[in-house]
Amino acid sequence: MQLHILSFLTPQDLCRLGMTNRYWNEMVQDRLLWKYFLLRDLPTWTSIDCHSLPDVKVLSSCLSESERMDTNYMSIYLRSSPNTRKSIRSKNPIYGAVTSFLQSLVMHAEPRFAMFGPGLEQLDDSLLIRMVTSPDFLPVVGILQRQIDGIGSGVTFQLNNQHKFNILTLFSAPRTERDRARAEQTSTANRMFLADRSQNGDQNMPYALIPQVKEVCRVVEGFIYVANAEAHKRHNREEEVAQIMTMMDSHQGAQRKPLLVLACVTNPESKRIPCVYLAHDLCLGKLTQQWMVQNAVASTLYGLLEGIEWILGEVGK
């Protein structure tokens, strides 16, 4: 009965209750209680990162009758929950202020990010068009002339009237091909990549970059991958993984460059794939770089600012 009552509390309230005395401290650490919270809340989490991603074996054991009894669901929940991570950051305001000041010294130039991914092309609403036509949300302060042969112009945005940053958008094919493929519900050949015949059958890296994209990877400070997170769509995650790994390959100069994955859907009502499962589908745990998956909505730009703030913070470190 007590556990049933406790299940109606929030995890934050549960932790506060555990600090009252020894009895409640032991009671609130019940494994079944935190397993329930994990299964209930995980699909609604809005972000996950390289430091908080639950192991896929843990997620599988939650749904299995033969789960390991030593799994600490409370620890997993508190480490992975976006609310907990946000609470930890808010408890260090002095550190945050110092970090922001140091970042302002380090980021003396406008950081550049390469944006790519199927979510730019497959959704019924364009994230990029929404970005450049929403001045009250994310002002455009400049459009640079084409800097690299074959690559579109970079757009410079300003975040919170302070931080300027430039985005170079990489599309898989010319617009006419993309529009035709979307109308016919087919896929186009991705012109950014070439079949790499020098890998000797290595399935993890079957692609090489065309020279123009390779140059983009060299000059940018980070990457923004726009994933199609709509649950009702068919996805070729195996190909996406290979392309992400190729872009983030250390030989392209991406050793310390962060990756922001925008798990994007068209509308707020669109049924989405939870960001935790998307992170595992894209094999992000194999990357050595810092990364974060952030839920986003193309039509409203929900989640975009949180993602941009994260990647700017990573570049400033």
N, C-alpha and C positions, 0 to 999 in steps of 0.2 A: 504493500500500500504506500509506504514512504517513497519508494522508487517511482511509483506511478505519479505521485504528487510532484516529485522533483523534476519529472519529465516536462512539466509545464513551465518551469523556470528557463530563463535564457542561460546559455553557458557562462556568460559574465556574472549573472546573479548567483549561479551555482558556485563559482570560484569565490565570490564574496562570502557565501554561506560557509564554505569550507574553512574560512579563516576565523570563525567564531570560537570553535573549540575542537578538541581531538575527535569526539564522536562524529561530528558533521564532516570533519576533514576526511575521515575514512569513508563515510557514507557517500560523499559526492564523487569519489574516485571509482565508483562501481563501473566495471568494464561494459556491462550491457547498456548502462545508461549512456555512456559516451559513444558506444557503437550506434545506438539509436540516433544520437545527435549527428554523427558523421553521415549516416545513410540519409537522414532527413535533410540536412543543410548543404551537403556537398554539391548537389545539382544547382543550387541557387548562388553559389559563390561567384563573385564577379571577376576575380583575378586569382592567379597562382604564379609563383615564380620559382627560380632554380633552387632556392633555399627552403621552399615549403611544400614542394610537390610530394604527395604521399606515394609510397611505392605501389606499383601495380599489383604486387602480391598481396598487399594489405587490402586494397580495394576488392580483390577477388575473394579474399578470406572473409570479408564482411558478409558476402552473399552465400558463403559455403557453410555447410553443417560441420565440416571438418577443419574449422579454423584453429589457429594456434592460440593456446591459452595465455601465452606470454606477450601477446600484442597489447601495447598500451594505447588504447584508442583516445584517451584523454590527452596524452602528449601529442599524438598525431593531429588531433583536432585543433589544439591551441597553437601548434606550430604552423598549421596550414590555413586557418580561417583568416580571411581578409580583415574582419573586424578586430581580431587579436593583433594582427600585424600592424594595423593602423593605430591601435591603442598603444602599442609599444613605441611607435615613432612619436606619438603625441606626448609621451611622458619624458621626452628628451628635447624640449623646446630650445634650450641653450645650444645643444649640439646641432640642432637643425639650423639655427640662426648662423652659427659659425660655419657650418657646411655651406649654406647658401652664400655667405660672404666669400669663402674660398673659391666656390664655383664661379662667382662673378669675376674673380681675378683670373682664373684659369681659362674660362670661355671668353677670351678677348675677341674672337672671331665668331661668325655665325656657324654653328655646327651644321653639317650636311648629313642627310639621311637618305638612303635608297629605299623607296617604297615599291613593293612588288607583291604578287600573289593573286590567286584566283578570285578572292573576294573583291578585287578591284573591277573585275570584268563579268562575273557571273550573276551578281545580284540585280534585282529589279530597280534599285535606286543606286546612284553613283556616289560612293563615299567622297571621291575626289572633287566632284562638282559641288557637292554640299559644302566641302571645306572651303573652296575658293569663292563661294557665293553666300557665305555667312559672316559678314564683317563684324557683327555684334558678338559673335561667338569666338571667332579666330580670325583677326584682321590680316588681310594680305598687304604686305608693305613693299613688295617688289616682285617682279618677274624677270629673272635673269635670261640673257640671251643664251642660245644653245652653246654649251661649254664642251661637249664631247660629241663627236660625229655620230649621228644616228640616235642620239638620246634626246628626249624632249627637254624643253626649258625647265629650269628649276624655279619653284615658287617659294618665296620667302614669307613666312608667317611670323606673327608676334604673339607670344603667350603672356597674358596678364600685364600687357603694356610694358613688359620688361625684356624678356628673352626672345631674341630673334633666332629663327632656325630655317634652314632651307631643305626642301624635299625634292629629290629627283625621282620622278615616277618612271618605273620600268614596266612596260606592257609586253605581253607575250607575242603580239602580232599587230599589224596595222589595224586601224579602227574599222575599216570595212570588213575585214575578216572576222574581227571580234563581234561586230554587230550581226553578221550573218550566222555565226556559230550560236549566238544567244537566241536568235529567232528560230533557228532550226533545232535547238537543244542538242547541239553537237559540240565537239571540242576542236580546237585548232592546234597545230604544231607550234610549240613554244620556240620562238626565234631567238630567245636569249641564250639557249643552250645548244650544244653540239654533242653528238654521241662521242664519248671518249674511248677510243680504241686502244689507248695506251695503258688501261687499267688491268689488262690481262684477266678479264672476267670478274673483277671486283664489283659485286652487286651494290655495294654501299656508295660507290662514286661512279655511276655510269655516264656522267655528263662532264663536259668542259664548257667554260664560258666563252662567248664570242669576245673578241678583243675590246669592243666598246664597253661591254658590261664589266669585263675584268678591270678596266680603267676606273669605272665607277666604284667598284669594290675597294680599289686602292685609295681613292681620295675621300670617301665618306667616313664619318665618325661612327656610324651605326646603321642598323637595318630595321625597317618596319615591314613585317610580313602580314598582309591582309588575307586572313583565312576565311573561307566560306564555312560558317558554323551553322548553317540551316540544316535542321535534322531531316527534312524531307527530301533533300537533294542527294544525288549520288556523288561520291567523292573518290578520287584516285589518290588516296593518302600515300601509297607507296611511291608514286611519282613525285608528290609534293615533298616527301622526306628527302628523296635523292636530290631535288633541286635546292632545298634549304641547305643541306650538307655541302653542296657544291659552292653555294654563295658564301657560306660561313667557313669554308676551308681555310686553314691557316696559311696555306701557300698563296692565297689571294690577298694576304695582308690583313685578315680579319681576326687575328689572335685575341685582341682585347676589345673588340667592338661589340657593343651590346645588341641584342635582338629583341624588339618589341613585336609580339604577335597580337594583332587585333582580331579577336574571334567575332567576326562581323555577321550580322543578319540584316535583312532589309528593313523591317519594321519592329517596333516593340512587341507586337503580337506574334511574331514569327517564333516557331518552336526551335530552340537552339540546342546544340550539343554542349554539355557542361564543359567549362574551360579546363577542368582537371583531366577529363577524358580526352579532350582535344590535344592537350600537352603530351599525353602518352601516345595518341595516334600519330603525332608528328615526331615522335622519338626525340623530344627536346632534351631529355635527360642525358643524351649522348654528347651534347654540346659542352665544350669547355668554357664558352663565353657566358656572361651574365644574360639572363633572358627573363621575360615576363609575358604571360598571356593575360590580356585584358578584354573582357566582354565589350562589344561596341555595337551600335545601331547606325546604319548608314543614313536613314531618313532624318534622324534627330541629332546625330553626332554624339549620342550618349556614350560615355566611356572614353572618348578620344582624348580629352584634356588630361585625364588621369594617366593614360598611357604616355602622352607626350611629356608630362611632368616627370614620370619615371625615367624615360630614356635620356632626357636632359640632365637629370641628376646623375645617371650613370656615366655620361660623357664628362661631367664635371669632376668626377672622382680622380 
